């Protein structure tokens, strides 16, 4: 399922126009981004936890030339399923 299909389903479920559902969805995603960047994590019960994680800088190597290069630290988001969602997926 892609974003447009999800918005279409939300519009049908909530009896909204697709534009109104899209606006609500964008607001929701914006709030999720804010929560993760401000607090470092977002917990949604029965769904999972989004955690902001910083990777450590490390050395990499170009396999074609053999040249070593410093790979800088980056920030990424890690997602961990809740136990209840994991159990439902494994049924």
Residue pairs with C-beta under 8 A, 6 or more apart in sequence:
1 9
3 25
6 25
7 18
7 21
7 22
7 25
8 18
8 21
10 16
10 21
10 24
10 25
11 17
11 18
11 20
11 21
14 21
14 24
16 24
32 42
32 50
35 41
35 42
36 42
36 50
36 51
36 52
36 77
37 52
40 51
40 52
41 49
41 50
41 51
41 52
42 49
42 50
43 49
44 50
44 82
45 82
46 82
46 84
46 85
47 81
47 82
47 85
48 79
48 80
48 81
48 82
48 85
49 79
49 80
49 82
50 77
50 78
50 79
51 77
51 78
51 79
51 80
52 75
52 76
52 77
53 75
53 76
53 77
53 78
54 73
54 74
54 75
54 76
55 73
55 74
55 75
55 76
56 73
57 70
57 71
57 72
57 73
58 70
58 71
59 68
59 69
59 70
59 71
60 68
60 69
60 70
60 71
61 67
61 68
61 69
62 68
62 69
81 89
